[in-house]
Structure formats: C-alpha cells, structure tokens
C-alpha cells in the first residue's frame, strides 16, 4: 500500500535526502545525500526499508506533516521527538528510535533536531522524482527533492508501498551516540603549504564551530594557521571531496560536507576520515573540537569499528504491540475455535 504525506509547514533546513548522487563529480555535481549516513540508515532500519531509501533530513525545527492517504508508518532517528495529532482528536508522542503508524488526516509535529541533524523515514521510502540517479535535494542546481527547491506548504511527499498487515512497531532501547573525542584526520595533501608550527597548531588547539555552516561546509575559528608564504594560500584548483579541510588566506579552516563543490583553490591541510565525517553534522555553533592525525590503516580500522557498532545496533531492535492494538494474525493462528472463519461486514 502506498501513502501520501503533505507538507503543512516546511520547517527550517528540512530536505529530502538519500545516500547521494554518486558518479557525477566529473560533471561538477556534488555528492549530496545524507550528512549523517549511519543515522539515516538507522531510521530506515526501524521500518524495514532498504538502507538507501530516501528520507527527510531535519536540521532545524517547525516541520509539520499531514497524512493525505494512509496509513503511513514513520520512524525518527536522532535527538528529536514529535507529537502526533490524530484525526479523531487524540494526541500522542512519537519519541526517537520508535516507529508509529499514522492514518488519514493525522498530523505529525516535529520538534527541534537538538544535536543539529535528525531523520524521519517513511515505510517504503519517499518516492520523489529521481534525477541523476538520486532523490537527494540539491537546491543550488535545482535537482530532485520536490521540484528541486525548498519545501513549501502543500507539497506532496509520496511514499513507497509497504504491507500494513503487521501491527507490530519497531523500537530500539540503545540510543545512537556520537563520540566526543578528537575528530580524526589524515594530513594532506597540501600540508607542505603550511609552516611546521601551523601543522602542530592545527592538531593542538581547540577549534570552535561557527554559525557559518550549511550542507556545503562548516567554518571553524581559532588561532590562524600560517601558510609558508602569501602565495601558498592559493593553489591551482584541484579535486576536493566531503571531509576535505581547506585553509584560505585568513588561516581559518573550512570543512567540506555533502553538498561541497567538486574542485577548490585553497590548500588542504587534512581530510576528515569517513568514520568521523558524520559527527560534523552535529556541531552546533560554539561547539569546540580538536583534530587528531591518523594514518590510512587506522582510518580503515575506525571504519570497520563503525560497521561493527552498526551491527550491534541492528541486533538491539525489537518489535512491540502498541496499546489497544489487536494482532489478528496471532489471534487466528492460535486456533481458539476449530474452523473459525472471519466474517467481514
């Protein structure tokens, strides 16, 4: 069965994202996709969706959705909660790490993404238009999402098919936690554009995340890093990727994120490793972090550790029957009365 949600209020920074638009960087097209892939895949896993199913990325507050054609099953992942306003006048909370089934006319009022990024997935995934192999919103190029632009009141969000015969919902008792240790990086490829003191300074000081951040990148501020000379603050533009840390002439690092450009002309002092890159989606302005240099083998082990953590999380999920729900399949399988037949009106 397919469902349909409608945007009542788009909220701040809410976009449709999936695992990104791979294979088009040679056309100058950013990867886009989720800022925190493991968190988005967790939301999908609470619904039995494929890991790459499109979902709503929530980066602010104020998003309100209405079910236009139901039922629609949803799940939240992250430091966020929501309130369900039922069409019959009832009201219930939808905490994170739980799924819930909404009916025609129900509204979902989403709270603030307290850590900076959260995800709302729908059973069957969001079926907005695919462009260049992805449903991810990339507003700068007018791609995908809903008509390639910011969400507006009245926009439809069609959902994929799913079977609603199973009344049991999913939940997880183990919250997804982010490390509070240093953000690990691999130095280079242009660390020779910086003085030896600047390399040590980059790794030894606490950097403050600024308000200058969006899906394209995040600016940090701290004691300025010195280039070996004025000319070293610029390079012939070369390829960059999410996680690259560029340092322009002002000496303040910029970390590229999912919507980051494909080439850049500032020297790159380091690159955030894949295992730690999702953490940057949760750095509120004023948050202070340090960087730690690791080698390629350490980066690979960190990614393997993240995969193992993911598998442990998957095994912690459980199903439950919401109060007042009758599990008809279990009832009929119990064979309380031999030869009992169901007589629907």
Buried (B, 14 or more C-beta within 10 A) or exposed (E): BEBBBBBBBBBEBBBBBBBBBEEBBEEEBBBBBBBBBBBBBBBBBBBBBEBBBBBBBBBBBBBBBBBBBBBBBBBBBBBBBBBBBEBEEEEEEBEBBBBBBBBBEBBBBBBBBBBBBBBBBBBBBBBBEEBBEBBBBBBEBEBBBBBBEBBEEEBEBBBBEBEEEEBBBBBBEEEBEBEEEBBBBBBBBBBEBBBEEBBEBBBEBEBBBBEEBEBBBBBBBBBBBBBBEEEBBBBEEEEBBBBBBBBBEEBBBBBBBBBBBBEBEBBBBBBBBBBBBBBBBBBEEEBEBEBBBBEEEBBBEBBEEBEEBBEEBEEEBEEEEEEEEEEEEEEEEEEEEEEEEEEEE
